[in-house]
């Protein structure tokens, strides 16, 4: 059960299917652009996609160490920089963490909805909002380097539990 783009994962969601899909997208993008998806870059991307929750560099480092790997923090940061630079992940500034990009290779401005309770994050790319932001930037003669809108609140499951209690 993969979530539809722009929806929160349902109970019993198959995260493995999301990981497989993300890896296929990354492999395709890297092949098209002549990039190397090294073993560490691939594994970092897998770890980011495991739960639909933002992952920080040190959390990823701990997971790798738990698997018997011994990468240094700069190695993980370089992998994250590569994934970010090529649109395979988005940075969540408010949490100093990363989430997988559901539209790799499709230049877009993301809106990330993050649940305050369970931390699940979902990406949308609203063209109307993106056009408005670009128009505002043009009006200000501002050159956008990167843009991610972060929206905090409660996902449907957590909102339902809050209403029950």
C-alpha positions in Angstrom: 0.0 0.0 0.0 2.0 3.0 -1.2 0.5 6.3 -0.3 -0.8 8.4 -3.2 1.4 11.4 -3.9 0.4 14.1 -1.5 -1.3 11.7 1.0 -0.2 10.3 4.4 0.6 6.6 4.5 -2.3 4.4 5.7 -2.0 1.9 8.5 -0.2 -1.2 7.2 1.7 0.9 4.6 4.5 -1.0 2.8 7.6 1.2 3.3 9.7 -1.3 1.3 7.7 -0.5 -1.8 8.5 3.2 -1.3 12.2 2.4 -0.8 12.2 0.3 -4.0 10.5 3.0 -6.0 12.8 5.7 -4.7 15.9 3.6 -5.6 14.6 3.0 -9.1 14.0 6.7 -9.5 17.5 7.5 -8.2 19.1 4.9 -10.4 17.2 6.3 -13.5 18.2 9.9 -12.7 21.8 9.0 -12.1 22.0 7.0 -15.3 20.4 9.8 -17.3 22.7 12.4 -15.9 25.9 10.3 -15.8 26.1 10.4 -12.0 27.4 7.7 -9.6 24.9 6.3 -7.1 27.6 4.9 -4.8 26.8 2.3 -2.2 26.8 4.8 0.7 24.6 7.3 -1.3 22.2 4.4 -2.0 22.1 3.3 1.6 21.6 6.8 2.9 18.7 7.2 0.5 17.2 3.9 1.6 17.4 4.9 5.3 15.7 8.3 4.5 12.9 6.5 2.8 12.4 3.8 5.4 9.7 5.6 7.5 8.5 8.8 5.8 9.9 10.7 8.8 12.6 13.3 8.5 16.0 11.8 9.2 19.0 13.8 10.5 22.6 13.1 9.6 23.6 11.7 13.0 20.5 9.5 13.1 21.6 8.1 9.7 25.1 7.7 11.1 23.8 5.7 14.1 21.7 3.4 11.8 24.8 2.7 9.7 26.9 2.0 12.7 24.2 -0.4 14.0 24.5 -2.3 10.7 28.3 -2.6 11.2 29.4 0.2 9.0 31.8 2.8 10.3 31.4 5.9 8.0 32.6 9.2 9.3 30.2 12.1 9.7 31.7 13.8 6.6 31.0 10.7 4.5 27.3 10.9 5.5 27.2 14.6 4.9 28.7 14.2 1.5 26.1 11.6 0.6 23.3 13.9 1.8 24.8 16.8 -0.2 24.8 14.7 -3.3 21.2 13.5 -2.8 20.1 17.1 -2.1 22.0 18.6 -5.0 20.4 16.1 -7.4 16.8 16.5 -6.1 16.6 13.1 -4.5 15.9 14.5 -1.0 14.6 17.7 0.5 16.1 19.4 3.5 13.7 20.1 6.4 15.5 23.2 7.9 13.3 23.4 11.0 14.4 19.9 12.0 17.9 19.8 10.5 16.8 16.7 8.7 16.0 15.2 5.3 13.0 13.5 3.6 12.9 11.7 0.3 11.7 13.5 -2.8 8.7 11.9 -4.4 9.5 13.7 -7.7 13.2 13.2 -8.4 14.5 14.9 -11.5 11.4 17.1 -11.8 12.5 20.5 -10.8 9.9 21.7 -8.4 9.4 23.6 -5.2 8.2 21.4 -2.4 5.7 21.9 0.3 6.3 19.4 3.1 3.5 18.7 5.6 5.0 17.3 8.9 2.9 15.8 11.7 3.8 17.3 15.0 2.9 14.1 16.8 4.2 11.1 14.7 6.7 13.1 12.5 5.5 11.6 9.2 6.2 14.0 6.4 4.4 14.2 3.0 5.5 16.2 0.0 3.3 18.2 -2.3 4.2 20.5 -5.2 1.3 23.0 -5.7 1.9 24.7 -9.0 -0.3 27.7 -8.0 1.6 28.3 -4.8 4.9 27.9 -6.7 3.9 30.4 -9.3 2.9 32.9 -6.6 6.2 32.5 -4.9 8.1 32.9 -8.1 6.1 36.0 -9.0 6.8 37.5 -5.5 10.5 36.8 -6.0 10.5 38.4 -9.4 8.7 41.5 -8.0 11.4 41.7 -5.4 14.2 41.0 -8.0 15.1 38.1 -5.7 16.8 35.0 -7.1 15.5 31.8 -5.4 18.4 29.3 -4.8 16.2 26.7 -3.1 12.8 26.7 -1.6 10.9 24.3 0.6 7.8 25.3 2.5 7.4 23.5 5.7 3.9 23.1 7.2 3.5 21.7 10.7 0.3 20.2 12.1 -1.5 16.9 12.6 -1.8 14.1 10.1 -5.3 12.5 9.6 -4.5 9.6 11.9 -3.1 11.7 14.8 -5.9 14.3 14.4 -8.4 11.5 14.6 -6.8 10.2 17.8 -6.7 13.7 19.3 -10.4 14.1 18.6 -11.2 10.7 20.2 -9.3 11.6 23.5 
